[in-house]
Amino acid sequence: MSAYWAERAWLGADTGVVTGVVVEVDADRFGAITPGVARPPAGAVRLAGLTLPGLANAHSHAFHRALRGRTHAGKGTFWTWRERMYDLAGRLDPDALHAVARATFAEMALAGVTCVGEFHYLHHGPGGVRYAEPNETGYRLVAAAAEAGIRITLLDTVFLASTVDGAPLEGPQLRFGDGDLDGWAGRLAGLRLPAHARAGAAAHSVRAVPADALADLAEWAGLSGPAEGPPVHVHLSEQRAENDACLKRYGRTPTQVLDEAGLTGPRVTAVHATHLTDDDRTALGDSDTRVCLCPTTERDLADGIGPARALADAGSALCVGSDSHAVIDLFEEARAVELDERLRDEHRGHFDASELLDAATAAGHAALGWPDAGVIAPGARADLVTVRLDSVRTAGFDESAPLPAVVFAATAADVTHVVVDGRVVVRDGRHLLVEDVPRALADSIAAAWARS
Ligand SMILES: [Zn+2]
């Protein structure tokens, strides 16, 4: 049993921020949570600033971190960016992927991320040649998360075609494919994961998975059955070109194709959901399908602005992810959900700070299949993230309402302490498991690009 004394802690949207909170931790779970204690009890670790539940990064492709700052020359679109990403994907072997992922997950831990949803499609060797261990790269990602001290949901991704018309995979895409859904499911059946990891499934998109295979995936996941089961994620309508091709092929929007395939529901998370019709939003909301917004990637790739408020009003729970890791900062992702709406309709106040923080904590963990995380409450997983309130960004905050200062002005650099499943991973802004995170990033990224 250990104990913390948080100067201030956010105990969820209903309770809000309370002061002098004693947080007891028993192994990997919270024990009693006692607010209103004026001074740290003997033996309790003092957490200055504002302490939050663990942040969930609900959408990640770890190796994309190696693209940061390297895709901004000249003009272009999502599709020209994708050429650069494929160039990188073609170079990585398991060791290089492992090293980049370890450093990237360590960067996430420093930013307060306690769980990542890794949308994983780089399965096989060059040309699609299988590794001796068919889940080699998945295991490397799981190991990388352990080394960085965070939990992972490995969203193993079905990727079968290069276009919505079902054209075969080519070039670097050959590494992503398992031939058909049975091939994918057979490989996944051999996956054995340790306690910090969970398996989920993903369909890359309607571009990469034909409608009949989407229906087979929905059946594999038991989406028409009980609420329990693996989470299923899918990229949805990130680009107008995807919608146009899908309408041409099926006479349906991508959302309609997913809905008719049964690939909707509370265990399903649609990633991006940027370009939707009114009927699409209704279908997602009515089926309780979740939506993961990735605003820093969506602006980086000139994707567009997702209809966040309308989706939430329709019934979709929102979460956030850093996706391509143009930056890794969940405060920036969360506030962008509100600030992008302001740019679109010239009004303020679509989401308050606690709604945005819920997306980055409890809702994100639920979307990744960890419903017992993302809250500071007895019995929940003992994740804590402490944000300083005396930095140049946060100093001068309103004592009566500190949450907006954090959600609208703090950055990942303001995170001082991170506890994951009861274990201290970051102390005083320093990662305790990866000694020099910037060096790990620099070395692993240089090594990845040096490969041919
Ligand atoms: Zn993505």
Boltz pocket constraint, residues with backbone or C-beta under 6 A from the ligand:
constraints:
  - pocket:
      binder: B
      contacts: [[A, 59], [A, 61], [A, 119], [A, 235], [A, 271], [A, 323], [A, 324]]
      max_distance: 6.0
